[in-house]
Amino acid sequence: MSRSKFTHGMIERLLVINNDLGAGKYPNTPKLAKKLEVSIATISRDVEFLRDRLNAPIEYSFEKKGYYYTRKYQLFGELENYVLG
């Protein structure tokens, strides 16, 4: 499996997404894209990366129209495992 290269921008986006999810804000892709000044496609890829590569328990709530964590999640532990793994 090839490892993604982390840029400063990607790390910043992952941190913001993680913080918003952890705070129970139910962010969605358009809001995150606007907040982070990137495309909706970029945010979609970031959410997919968090979920599929960093094992983030992310689901989408149609009721609240945003993403949320289904359980507690520690980004840094998973990120370390991914990078060093």
C-alpha positions in Angstrom: 0.0 0.0 0.0 1.4 3.4 -0.9 1.5 6.0 1.8 0.1 9.5 1.2 2.5 12.4 1.5 1.3 14.8 4.1 1.5 18.5 3.3 1.1 21.3 5.7 -2.3 22.1 4.2 -3.5 18.5 4.5 -2.4 18.3 8.2 -4.2 21.6 8.9 -7.4 20.4 7.3 -7.3 17.0 9.1 -6.9 18.9 12.4 -9.8 21.2 11.7 -12.0 18.4 10.6 -11.1 16.3 13.6 -11.7 19.3 16.0 -15.1 20.1 14.5 -16.1 16.4 14.7 -14.8 16.0 18.2 -16.7 19.1 19.3 -20.0 17.7 18.0 -20.4 20.5 15.4 -21.7 18.1 12.6 -19.7 19.8 9.8 -20.5 19.0 6.2 -18.3 19.3 3.1 -19.6 22.7 1.9 -19.1 24.3 5.3 -15.7 22.8 5.8 -14.6 23.8 2.2 -15.6 27.4 2.8 -14.0 27.5 6.3 -10.7 26.0 4.9 -10.8 27.8 1.5 -10.6 24.6 -0.5 -12.9 22.6 -2.8 -15.6 20.3 -1.7 -13.8 17.5 -3.5 -10.7 18.1 -1.3 -12.8 17.9 1.9 -14.4 14.8 0.6 -11.0 13.2 0.0 -9.9 14.3 3.5 -12.9 12.8 5.2 -12.4 9.6 3.1 -8.8 9.5 4.2 -9.6 9.9 7.8 -12.2 7.2 7.6 -10.5 4.7 5.4 -6.8 5.1 6.2 -6.8 6.5 9.7 -9.7 4.4 11.0 -11.8 7.4 12.1 -15.3 6.3 13.0 -17.0 8.9 10.8 -20.6 8.7 9.7 -23.0 11.2 8.1 -26.2 12.3 9.9 -28.9 13.1 7.4 -31.0 14.6 10.2 -28.2 17.0 11.2 -26.8 17.3 7.7 -23.2 16.7 8.8 -20.5 14.3 9.8 -19.9 13.0 13.3 -17.8 10.5 15.2 -19.7 7.4 16.3 -17.2 6.9 19.2 -14.2 8.7 20.8 -11.3 9.0 18.4 -7.7 9.9 18.9 -6.3 11.3 15.6 -2.7 11.5 16.7 -2.4 7.8 17.7 -3.9 6.7 14.3 -1.8 9.2 12.4 1.4 7.9 14.1 0.4 4.3 13.3 -0.2 5.2 9.7 3.0 7.0 9.2 5.2 4.6 11.1 3.2 1.5 10.3 
